[in-house]
């Protein structure tokens, strides 16, 4: 297996990810037809775009400080996709059936001028004339000062990562001593700006923050925010993932329901990642993303674009397709559409269905900070 790790802990160097050869260009049977389903019958509906590989947090499950230290070689500016290149990919994806765009990172609010990109994406229309649903996932550190501008630019929704309401635990997990109060201020600013419905993501790791499951549920139960718990996942190769560190979705629901009874809810859209539960008293709902113990590969409708323009068809991928090279070789729209169509039609990914306790050590995978969550 080729080692395509993004990091080398000894030197802080960044290796170049492995690029897969482009599949044969695919043309639709009818002009304007959506992309074909992949080899498992799944359509492309959601595109997640990483706008930066940099982050001001060093969360232990994503960018551990001992790997992503002061000497770590992040991408140079000219290596990043420009806003025009991102928009061109998004427009091609929309022509093929994509309905949702999510901006990720790294921490996307560190990308200078992000509001302009949101404006450009907001101008895109689907073949039916509908605007795209544009969302953003953030650690919330700059949200208090950015929320109004993002809303004015056309952003629809935000998801904010908060792994604990205990100050010591929160700062331990972000590992840069960033105060919780500033993230909560950002959450409130996003709500006031109308960036909703707002979701709050909590990655749960046994022995680190699982004692905060019920307090988090209790705190957000009577708020406008939808709390989602995420099983600790083996994304990338640097977070030291072990199956023993996973608190299962069933255990999370059981803990909460023992104090605040929960009832299952139906999915709102096909391919939804979170199973939904509502409080029996009708006050709110929670979601649980169980990629480890309840794999949802069979309904996955997502593709991801890395900061430097690699397209990945799975969060746990070990290689991608170089769209930046295609764009900078002055490809036509037809060639770009054909490449995306061919990549998706050849997709077979189902990593989470095949995962075992030994799988994470068997190969290197792209880091979450590079590919986006």
Secondary structure, DSSP 8 states (H G I E B T S, - for coil): -----S-BTTTTB-----EE--------SSTT------TTS----EEEEE--S--S---TTTS-TTTS-TT-----GGGS--HHHHHHHHHHHHHTT--EEEEESS-GGGSTTHHHHHHHHHT-B-TTS-B-EEEEEE-STTHHHHHHHHHHHT--EEEEE---SSHHHHHHHHSS---HHHHHHHHHHHHHHT--S-EEEEEEBTTTTGGGHHHHHHHHTTSS-EEEEEE----SSSS---GGGB--HHHHHHHHHHHS-EEEE--SSTT-SSEEEEETTSS-EEEEE-TTTS--GGG--EEEE-TTSEEESSTT-S-EEEHHHHHHTT--HHHHHHHHHHHHHT----HHHH--TTGGGGS----HHHH--
